[in-house]
Amino acid sequence: MEESAKIDHVIETLLSEIRKHGILEVSMEQYQVVCNGILKFATRKAVEVYSDALMNEFTRTAERRCDEGDICPEYLRFQKRVVRMLKSLISTGYVDFSADNSRKKYKISDETAHLVVDILNENKLVGEAKVEMNIV
């Protein structure tokens, strides 16, 4: 995807890719809320085209709002995830669904990790459900 793409088209593509990934509908609503916030931010700035500068400014504004107590740290982290996903879509043409850092509570060996993947595959988990089950 080109960096000169219109922001509304980029967000529409992102939301489509998120649905294809298997994100639950209740989570889709959260992604939609953040994406709508990005669109409103771009409209206030009179910007129609995606840019890293716009995303960086959006992130700084969200960080300031968190510092001021307007939003909680968890929501800030989610907003940053959406921005990171948008940036990956623009730079590679694909949405990066990986976590920014590992949320796993316990460190396991590579051998055990393969066993976990086999169990998740055997139970036919896909998308976000598979990711959520694989974070323990």
PyMOL commands that place a pseudoatom at each C-alpha (Angstrom):
pseudoatom trace, name=CA, resn=MET, resi=1, chain=A, elem=C, hetatm=0, pos=[0.000, 0.000, 0.000]
pseudoatom trace, name=CA, resn=GLU, resi=2, chain=A, elem=C, hetatm=0, pos=[1.307, 3.464, -0.787]
pseudoatom trace, name=CA, resn=GLU, resi=3, chain=A, elem=C, hetatm=0, pos=[2.099, 6.087, 1.817]
pseudoatom trace, name=CA, resn=SER, resi=4, chain=A, elem=C, hetatm=0, pos=[0.191, 8.566, -0.371]
pseudoatom trace, name=CA, resn=ALA, resi=5, chain=A, elem=C, hetatm=0, pos=[-3.045, 6.628, 0.188]
pseudoatom trace, name=CA, resn=LYS, resi=6, chain=A, elem=C, hetatm=0, pos=[-6.075, 8.389, 1.608]
pseudoatom trace, name=CA, resn=ILE, resi=7, chain=A, elem=C, hetatm=0, pos=[-6.395, 7.815, 5.339]
pseudoatom trace, name=CA, resn=ASP, resi=8, chain=A, elem=C, hetatm=0, pos=[-10.018, 6.645, 5.094]
pseudoatom trace, name=CA, resn=HIS, resi=9, chain=A, elem=C, hetatm=0, pos=[-9.051, 4.018, 2.492]
pseudoatom trace, name=CA, resn=VAL, resi=10, chain=A, elem=C, hetatm=0, pos=[-6.141, 2.798, 4.634]
pseudoatom trace, name=CA, resn=ILE, resi=11, chain=A, elem=C, hetatm=0, pos=[-8.407, 2.455, 7.672]
pseudoatom trace, name=CA, resn=GLU, resi=12, chain=A, elem=C, hetatm=0, pos=[-11.092, 0.693, 5.634]
pseudoatom trace, name=CA, resn=THR, resi=13, chain=A, elem=C, hetatm=0, pos=[-8.458, -1.784, 4.417]
pseudoatom trace, name=CA, resn=LEU, resi=14, chain=A, elem=C, hetatm=0, pos=[-7.134, -2.284, 7.958]
pseudoatom trace, name=CA, resn=LEU, resi=15, chain=A, elem=C, hetatm=0, pos=[-10.592, -3.063, 9.344]
pseudoatom trace, name=CA, resn=SER, resi=16, chain=A, elem=C, hetatm=0, pos=[-11.219, -5.502, 6.488]
pseudoatom trace, name=CA, resn=GLU, resi=17, chain=A, elem=C, hetatm=0, pos=[-7.939, -7.305, 7.218]
pseudoatom trace, name=CA, resn=ILE, resi=18, chain=A, elem=C, hetatm=0, pos=[-8.755, -7.438, 10.935]
pseudoatom trace, name=CA, resn=ARG, resi=19, chain=A, elem=C, hetatm=0, pos=[-12.110, -9.102, 10.152]
pseudoatom trace, name=CA, resn=LYS, resi=20, chain=A, elem=C, hetatm=0, pos=[-10.379, -11.621, 7.858]
pseudoatom trace, name=CA, resn=HIS, resi=21, chain=A, elem=C, hetatm=0, pos=[-7.944, -12.390, 10.676]
pseudoatom trace, name=CA, resn=GLY, resi=22, chain=A, elem=C, hetatm=0, pos=[-10.834, -13.645, 12.797]
pseudoatom trace, name=CA, resn=ILE, resi=23, chain=A, elem=C, hetatm=0, pos=[-11.068, -10.942, 15.447]
pseudoatom trace, name=CA, resn=LEU, resi=24, chain=A, elem=C, hetatm=0, pos=[-14.255, -11.248, 17.494]
pseudoatom trace, name=CA, resn=GLU, resi=25, chain=A, elem=C, hetatm=0, pos=[-17.018, -8.760, 16.680]
pseudoatom trace, name=CA, resn=VAL, resi=26, chain=A, elem=C, hetatm=0, pos=[-16.869, -7.209, 20.154]
pseudoatom trace, name=CA, resn=SER, resi=27, chain=A, elem=C, hetatm=0, pos=[-13.165, -6.524, 19.575]
pseudoatom trace, name=CA, resn=MET, resi=28, chain=A, elem=C, hetatm=0, pos=[-13.926, -5.204, 16.087]
pseudoatom trace, name=CA, resn=GLU, resi=29, chain=A, elem=C, hetatm=0, pos=[-15.988, -2.487, 17.724]
pseudoatom trace, name=CA, resn=GLN, resi=30, chain=A, elem=C, hetatm=0, pos=[-12.935, -1.433, 19.748]
pseudoatom trace, name=CA, resn=TYR, resi=31, chain=A, elem=C, hetatm=0, pos=[-10.811, -1.257, 16.599]
pseudoatom trace, name=CA, resn=GLN, resi=32, chain=A, elem=C, hetatm=0, pos=[-13.574, 0.755, 14.907]
pseudoatom trace, name=CA, resn=VAL, resi=33, chain=A, elem=C, hetatm=0, pos=[-13.660, 3.265, 17.785]
pseudoatom trace, name=CA, resn=VAL, resi=34, chain=A, elem=C, hetatm=0, pos=[-9.901, 3.858, 17.583]
pseudoatom trace, name=CA, resn=CYS, resi=35, chain=A, elem=C, hetatm=0, pos=[-10.010, 4.102, 13.783]
pseudoatom trace, name=CA, resn=ASN, resi=36, chain=A, elem=C, hetatm=0, pos=[-12.861, 6.619, 13.997]
pseudoatom trace, name=CA, resn=GLY, resi=37, chain=A, elem=C, hetatm=0, pos=[-10.739, 8.616, 16.446]
pseudoatom trace, name=CA, resn=ILE, resi=38, chain=A, elem=C, hetatm=0, pos=[-7.857, 8.634, 13.969]
pseudoatom trace, name=CA, resn=LEU, resi=39, chain=A, elem=C, hetatm=0, pos=[-10.196, 9.794, 11.188]
pseudoatom trace, name=CA, resn=LYS, resi=40, chain=A, elem=C, hetatm=0, pos=[-11.570, 12.605, 13.383]
pseudoatom trace, name=CA, resn=PHE, resi=41, chain=A, elem=C, hetatm=0, pos=[-8.024, 13.616, 14.323]
pseudoatom trace, name=CA, resn=ALA, resi=42, chain=A, elem=C, hetatm=0, pos=[-7.052, 13.747, 10.633]
pseudoatom trace, name=CA, resn=THR, resi=43, chain=A, elem=C, hetatm=0, pos=[-10.170, 15.770, 9.810]
pseudoatom trace, name=CA, resn=ARG, resi=44, chain=A, elem=C, hetatm=0, pos=[-9.364, 18.309, 12.558]
pseudoatom trace, name=CA, resn=LYS, resi=45, chain=A, elem=C, hetatm=0, pos=[-5.873, 18.619, 11.075]
pseudoatom trace, name=CA, resn=ALA, resi=46, chain=A, elem=C, hetatm=0, pos=[-7.376, 18.965, 7.564]
pseudoatom trace, name=CA, resn=VAL, resi=47, chain=A, elem=C, hetatm=0, pos=[-5.363, 15.938, 6.412]
pseudoatom trace, name=CA, resn=GLU, resi=48, chain=A, elem=C, hetatm=0, pos=[-6.762, 13.410, 3.944]
pseudoatom trace, name=CA, resn=VAL, resi=49, chain=A, elem=C, hetatm=0, pos=[-3.629, 11.394, 3.167]
pseudoatom trace, name=CA, resn=TYR, resi=50, chain=A, elem=C, hetatm=0, pos=[-1.907, 8.895, 5.464]
pseudoatom trace, name=CA, resn=SER, resi=51, chain=A, elem=C, hetatm=0, pos=[1.512, 9.894, 6.782]
pseudoatom trace, name=CA, resn=ASP, resi=52, chain=A, elem=C, hetatm=0, pos=[3.820, 8.669, 9.521]
pseudoatom trace, name=CA, resn=ALA, resi=53, chain=A, elem=C, hetatm=0, pos=[3.921, 12.260, 10.761]
pseudoatom trace, name=CA, resn=LEU, resi=54, chain=A, elem=C, hetatm=0, pos=[0.137, 12.223, 11.262]
pseudoatom trace, name=CA, resn=MET, resi=55, chain=A, elem=C, hetatm=0, pos=[0.324, 8.896, 13.114]
pseudoatom trace, name=CA, resn=ASN, resi=56, chain=A, elem=C, hetatm=0, pos=[3.171, 10.177, 15.291]
pseudoatom trace, name=CA, resn=GLU, resi=57, chain=A, elem=C, hetatm=0, pos=[1.188, 13.297, 16.161]
pseudoatom trace, name=CA, resn=PHE, resi=58, chain=A, elem=C, hetatm=0, pos=[-1.892, 11.186, 16.929]
pseudoatom trace, name=CA, resn=THR, resi=59, chain=A, elem=C, hetatm=0, pos=[0.233, 8.999, 19.226]
pseudoatom trace, name=CA, resn=ARG, resi=60, chain=A, elem=C, hetatm=0, pos=[1.755, 12.004, 21.014]
pseudoatom trace, name=CA, resn=THR, resi=61, chain=A, elem=C, hetatm=0, pos=[-1.733, 13.435, 21.554]
pseudoatom trace, name=CA, resn=ALA, resi=62, chain=A, elem=C, hetatm=0, pos=[-2.932, 10.105, 22.965]
pseudoatom trace, name=CA, resn=GLU, resi=63, chain=A, elem=C, hetatm=0, pos=[0.102, 9.940, 25.279]
pseudoatom trace, name=CA, resn=ARG, resi=64, chain=A, elem=C, hetatm=0, pos=[-0.646, 13.444, 26.535]
pseudoatom trace, name=CA, resn=ARG, resi=65, chain=A, elem=C, hetatm=0, pos=[-4.290, 12.500, 27.138]
pseudoatom trace, name=CA, resn=CYS, resi=66, chain=A, elem=C, hetatm=0, pos=[-3.110, 9.478, 29.117]
pseudoatom trace, name=CA, resn=ASP, resi=67, chain=A, elem=C, hetatm=0, pos=[-0.726, 11.625, 31.172]
pseudoatom trace, name=CA, resn=GLU, resi=68, chain=A, elem=C, hetatm=0, pos=[-3.622, 13.984, 31.919]
pseudoatom trace, name=CA, resn=GLY, resi=69, chain=A, elem=C, hetatm=0, pos=[-5.876, 11.098, 32.951]
pseudoatom trace, name=CA, resn=ASP, resi=70, chain=A, elem=C, hetatm=0, pos=[-8.323, 11.461, 30.033]
pseudoatom trace, name=CA, resn=ILE, resi=71, chain=A, elem=C, hetatm=0, pos=[-7.653, 7.891, 28.891]
pseudoatom trace, name=CA, resn=CYS, resi=72, chain=A, elem=C, hetatm=0, pos=[-6.262, 4.868, 30.729]
pseudoatom trace, name=CA, resn=PRO, resi=73, chain=A, elem=C, hetatm=0, pos=[-2.859, 3.316, 29.941]
pseudoatom trace, name=CA, resn=GLU, resi=74, chain=A, elem=C, hetatm=0, pos=[-4.532, 0.183, 28.533]
pseudoatom trace, name=CA, resn=TYR, resi=75, chain=A, elem=C, hetatm=0, pos=[-6.493, 2.243, 26.007]
pseudoatom trace, name=CA, resn=LEU, resi=76, chain=A, elem=C, hetatm=0, pos=[-3.327, 4.136, 25.069]
pseudoatom trace, name=CA, resn=ARG, resi=77, chain=A, elem=C, hetatm=0, pos=[-1.581, 0.807, 24.474]
pseudoatom trace, name=CA, resn=PHE, resi=78, chain=A, elem=C, hetatm=0, pos=[-4.489, -0.325, 22.268]
pseudoatom trace, name=CA, resn=GLN, resi=79, chain=A, elem=C, hetatm=0, pos=[-4.360, 2.925, 20.278]
pseudoatom trace, name=CA, resn=LYS, resi=80, chain=A, elem=C, hetatm=0, pos=[-0.625, 2.418, 19.755]
pseudoatom trace, name=CA, resn=ARG, resi=81, chain=A, elem=C, hetatm=0, pos=[-1.338, -1.134, 18.546]
pseudoatom trace, name=CA, resn=VAL, resi=82, chain=A, elem=C, hetatm=0, pos=[-3.772, 0.178, 15.928]
pseudoatom trace, name=CA, resn=VAL, resi=83, chain=A, elem=C, hetatm=0, pos=[-1.237, 2.808, 14.794]
pseudoatom trace, name=CA, resn=ARG, resi=84, chain=A, elem=C, hetatm=0, pos=[1.451, 0.107, 14.556]
pseudoatom trace, name=CA, resn=MET, resi=85, chain=A, elem=C, hetatm=0, pos=[-0.917, -2.045, 12.492]
pseudoatom trace, name=CA, resn=LEU, resi=86, chain=A, elem=C, hetatm=0, pos=[-1.633, 0.887, 10.156]
pseudoatom trace, name=CA, resn=LYS, resi=87, chain=A, elem=C, hetatm=0, pos=[2.094, 1.568, 9.757]
pseudoatom trace, name=CA, resn=SER, resi=88, chain=A, elem=C, hetatm=0, pos=[2.781, -2.077, 8.900]
pseudoatom trace, name=CA, resn=LEU, resi=89, chain=A, elem=C, hetatm=0, pos=[-0.050, -2.072, 6.341]
pseudoatom trace, name=CA, resn=ILE, resi=90, chain=A, elem=C, hetatm=0, pos=[1.401, 1.004, 4.650]
pseudoatom trace, name=CA, resn=SER, resi=91, chain=A, elem=C, hetatm=0, pos=[5.038, -0.111, 4.727]
pseudoatom trace, name=CA, resn=THR, resi=92, chain=A, elem=C, hetatm=0, pos=[4.596, -3.799, 3.824]
pseudoatom trace, name=CA, resn=GLY, resi=93, chain=A, elem=C, hetatm=0, pos=[1.102, -4.159, 2.406]
pseudoatom trace, name=CA, resn=TYR, resi=94, chain=A, elem=C, hetatm=0, pos=[0.287, -6.539, 5.258]
pseudoatom trace, name=CA, resn=VAL, resi=95, chain=A, elem=C, hetatm=0, pos=[-1.112, -6.002, 8.735]
pseudoatom trace, name=CA, resn=ASP, resi=96, chain=A, elem=C, hetatm=0, pos=[1.260, -7.047, 11.522]
pseudoatom trace, name=CA, resn=PHE, resi=97, chain=A, elem=C, hetatm=0, pos=[-0.916, -8.804, 14.096]
pseudoatom trace, name=CA, resn=SER, resi=98, chain=A, elem=C, hetatm=0, pos=[1.970, -9.701, 16.385]
pseudoatom trace, name=CA, resn=ALA, resi=99, chain=A, elem=C, hetatm=0, pos=[2.115, -8.286, 19.879]
pseudoatom trace, name=CA, resn=ASP, resi=100, chain=A, elem=C, hetatm=0, pos=[4.504, -5.390, 20.440]
pseudoatom trace, name=CA, resn=ASN, resi=101, chain=A, elem=C, hetatm=0, pos=[6.134, -7.477, 23.128]
pseudoatom trace, name=CA, resn=SER, resi=102, chain=A, elem=C, hetatm=0, pos=[5.443, -10.952, 24.416]
pseudoatom trace, name=CA, resn=ARG, resi=103, chain=A, elem=C, hetatm=0, pos=[2.548, -11.163, 26.849]
pseudoatom trace, name=CA, resn=LYS, resi=104, chain=A, elem=C, hetatm=0, pos=[3.439, -14.716, 27.856]
pseudoatom trace, name=CA, resn=LYS, resi=105, chain=A, elem=C, hetatm=0, pos=[3.466, -15.199, 31.583]
pseudoatom trace, name=CA, resn=TYR, resi=106, chain=A, elem=C, hetatm=0, pos=[5.768, -18.231, 31.592]
pseudoatom trace, name=CA, resn=LYS, resi=107, chain=A, elem=C, hetatm=0, pos=[8.891, -18.898, 29.541]
pseudoatom trace, name=CA, resn=ILE, resi=108, chain=A, elem=C, hetatm=0, pos=[8.797, -22.321, 27.885]
pseudoatom trace, name=CA, resn=SER, resi=109, chain=A, elem=C, hetatm=0, pos=[11.294, -24.341, 25.870]
pseudoatom trace, name=CA, resn=ASP, resi=110, chain=A, elem=C, hetatm=0, pos=[11.159, -24.459, 22.070]
pseudoatom trace, name=CA, resn=GLU, resi=111, chain=A, elem=C, hetatm=0, pos=[10.122, -28.114, 22.267]
pseudoatom trace, name=CA, resn=THR, resi=112, chain=A, elem=C, hetatm=0, pos=[7.187, -27.252, 24.521]
pseudoatom trace, name=CA, resn=ALA, resi=113, chain=A, elem=C, hetatm=0, pos=[6.284, -24.285, 22.312]
pseudoatom trace, name=CA, resn=HIS, resi=114, chain=A, elem=C, hetatm=0, pos=[5.925, -26.658, 19.346]
pseudoatom trace, name=CA, resn=LEU, resi=115, chain=A, elem=C, hetatm=0, pos=[3.656, -28.859, 21.458]
pseudoatom trace, name=CA, resn=VAL, resi=116, chain=A, elem=C, hetatm=0, pos=[1.464, -25.851, 22.318]
pseudoatom trace, name=CA, resn=VAL, resi=117, chain=A, elem=C, hetatm=0, pos=[1.192, -24.937, 18.618]
pseudoatom trace, name=CA, resn=ASP, resi=118, chain=A, elem=C, hetatm=0, pos=[0.246, -28.544, 17.767]
pseudoatom trace, name=CA, resn=ILE, resi=119, chain=A, elem=C, hetatm=0, pos=[-2.487, -28.533, 20.424]
pseudoatom trace, name=CA, resn=LEU, resi=120, chain=A, elem=C, hetatm=0, pos=[-3.875, -25.201, 19.215]
pseudoatom trace, name=CA, resn=ASN, resi=121, chain=A, elem=C, hetatm=0, pos=[-3.842, -26.445, 15.608]
pseudoatom trace, name=CA, resn=GLU, resi=122, chain=A, elem=C, hetatm=0, pos=[-5.490, -29.744, 16.605]
pseudoatom trace, name=CA, resn=ASN, resi=123, chain=A, elem=C, hetatm=0, pos=[-8.337, -27.790, 18.190]
pseudoatom trace, name=CA, resn=LYS, resi=124, chain=A, elem=C, hetatm=0, pos=[-8.677, -25.742, 14.994]
pseudoatom trace, name=CA, resn=LEU, resi=125, chain=A, elem=C, hetatm=0, pos=[-8.268, -22.386, 16.701]
pseudoatom trace, name=CA, resn=VAL, resi=126, chain=A, elem=C, hetatm=0, pos=[-7.586, -19.522, 14.305]
pseudoatom trace, name=CA, resn=GLY, resi=127, chain=A, elem=C, hetatm=0, pos=[-7.035, -15.802, 14.377]
pseudoatom trace, name=CA, resn=GLU, resi=128, chain=A, elem=C, hetatm=0, pos=[-7.415, -13.900, 17.623]
pseudoatom trace, name=CA, resn=ALA, resi=129, chain=A, elem=C, hetatm=0, pos=[-8.757, -16.944, 19.495]
pseudoatom trace, name=CA, resn=LYS, resi=130, chain=A, elem=C, hetatm=0, pos=[-5.518, -18.794, 18.749]
pseudoatom trace, name=CA, resn=VAL, resi=131, chain=A, elem=C, hetatm=0, pos=[-3.429, -15.788, 19.799]
pseudoatom trace, name=CA, resn=GLU, resi=132, chain=A, elem=C, hetatm=0, pos=[-5.335, -15.430, 23.066]
pseudoatom trace, name=CA, resn=MET, resi=133, chain=A, elem=C, hetatm=0, pos=[-4.921, -19.116, 23.937]
pseudoatom trace, name=CA, resn=ASN, resi=134, chain=A, elem=C, hetatm=0, pos=[-1.199, -18.971, 23.116]
pseudoatom trace, name=CA, resn=ILE, resi=135, chain=A, elem=C, hetatm=0, pos=[-0.281, -16.189, 25.565]
pseudoatom trace, name=CA, resn=VAL, resi=136, chain=A, elem=C, hetatm=0, pos=[-0.221, -18.233, 28.768]
for i in range(1, 136): cmd.bond("trace and resi %d" % i, "trace and resi %d" % (i + 1))
show_as sticks, trace
zoom trace
